Amino acid sequence: MSARRSSWQLKDLMLMVVMGVVFGFVYWVLVQAWNGLAIAMGPAGDLAQHVLFGGWLLVAPIVIAIVRRPFAGVIAEVLASVVEFVFLGSPVGPTLMIAAAIQGLGCELPFLLTRYRRFGWGVFAVAGLLGAALVFFYSAFRAGWYGQDIFALRLVMQLVSGVVLGGLLAKVIVDALARTGVVDNFAIGHSLAGAGRG
């Protein structure tokens, strides 16, 4: 069992590529939603990115929960950012890949601390929180948010979005995938079978 857990398998790598491509498109859709929400919010439109931010974290905790291997979240986020930037022309530019790596690392930390053995609501929520928090300070530096009167508001909005959209929604998606049986051949399926499911 330990040998299987320590080595990557082709199916895990393929899943990360597929999920990276799928979520690259999802993230591009989120950019369009961000633009629409920014217009709808009028003078407060600059805050729209923080409302939706958690959505850009989704692929990391989902892939981590399915394959349960170190760095899976970081790799999946970077792959999604490559699709979003290179193939779909994200306006953020190549720095998107740096932000994606930071987001993936933040999402990865709580799973790493549990040695990829705990996948409850709390761990997912903390994953979303840390993914949103780490990249916020990087983005704040790049965008010049430090010193703004609404700096704390930006941070709180992004953290809440990270928890809800990047953490809890990811848990909902993972549980839904597990119920369908499509991930039974991955580590999540072995874990559920060992716990008595099926």
C-alpha positions, -999 to 999 in steps of 0.1 A, spaced: 0 0 0 27 25 9 46 18 -24 14 25 -43 8 57 -24 43 70 -28 46 66 -66 26 84 -93 5 63 -116 -4 72 -152 -41 74 -144 -34 100 -117 -14 121 -142 -40 118 -169 -67 128 -144 -48 159 -135 -44 168 -172 -81 163 -179 -91 183 -148 -66 210 -157 -82 214 -192 -118 213 -179 -111 238 -152 -91 260 -175 -123 265 -194 -143 269 -162 -119 296 -150 -122 313 -183 -160 313 -179 -154 328 -144 -135 357 -160 -165 364 -182 -188 363 -151 -163 386 -133 -167 411 -161 -205 410 -160 -206 412 -122 -182 441 -122 -205 460 -145 -236 451 -124 -219 463 -92 -213 497 -107 -189 518 -86 -181 488 -64 -173 467 -95 -136 464 -86 -146 441 -57 -163 416 -81 -131 396 -84 -132 389 -46 -168 377 -47 -160 351 -73 -124 344 -64 -130 310 -47 -141 296 -79 -105 298 -92 -94 274 -64 -118 245 -72 -95 222 -92 -68 219 -65 -89 204 -36 -109 183 -60 -78 167 -76 -61 163 -42 -92 145 -28 -93 121 -57 -56 111 -62 -44 119 -26 -8 126 -36 16 154 -27 16 184 -51 -14 172 -70 -32 205 -62 -3 227 -73 1 208 -106 -36 208 -113 -39 246 -107 -9 254 -129 -22 232 -157 -56 250 -155 -38 283 -157 -18 273 -187 -51 264 -205 -67 296 -194 -38 318 -204 -22 301 -234 -53 286 -252 -81 309 -240 -62 342 -238 -67 352 -202 -62 390 -198 -41 383 -166 -12 372 -187 16 347 -178 17 358 -141 -14 338 -139 7 307 -136 26 321 -106 -8 329 -89 -20 294 -97 10 278 -81 5 299 -50 -33 291 -49 -25 254 -53 1 254 -25 -24 272 -2 -51 246 -10 -26 218 -6 -13 227 29 -42 214 51 -43 181 33 -5 178 36 -7 185 73 -32 156 77 -9 134 55 -36 132 29 -58 112 53 -86 136 62 -111 149 37 -139 163 58 -157 196 55 -133 214 78 -102 204 58 -118 216 26 -129 249 42 -93 255 54 -80 246 20 -102 273 4 -92 298 31 -55 293 27 -56 292 -11 -74 325 -11 -52 340 16 -18 332 2 -26 345 -33 -44 376 -20 -11 390 -6 7 383 -39 -22 399 -58 -23 429 -34 14 436 -41 9 434 -79 -23 455 -79 -13 481 -53 -40 473 -28 -17 479 2 -27 511 20 -62 512 5 -90 520 28 -109 489 16 -79 466 19 -95 447 48 -128 445 30 -110 430 0 -93 404 22 -124 394 40 -145 390 8 -118 369 -8 -114 347 23 -151 341 25 -153 333 -12 -123 310 -8 -140 290 19 -174 288 2 -166 284 -35 -130 271 -33 -135 248 -2 -170 238 5 -182 237 -31 -152 215 -39 -163 191 -12 -198 190 -27 -183 182 -61 -160 155 -48 -188 138 -29 -210 139 -59 -183 124 -81 -177 97 -55 -214 88 -55 -214 82 -92 -185 57 -90 -165 75 -118 -135 79 -94 -136 44 -79 -103 35 -96 -84 63 -78 -72 66 -43 -105 81 -32 -123 49 -44 -99 26 -26 -103 47 6 -141 46 4 -141 8 -3 -118 3 27 -142 23 49 -170 0 40 -187 16 9 -196 -9 -17 
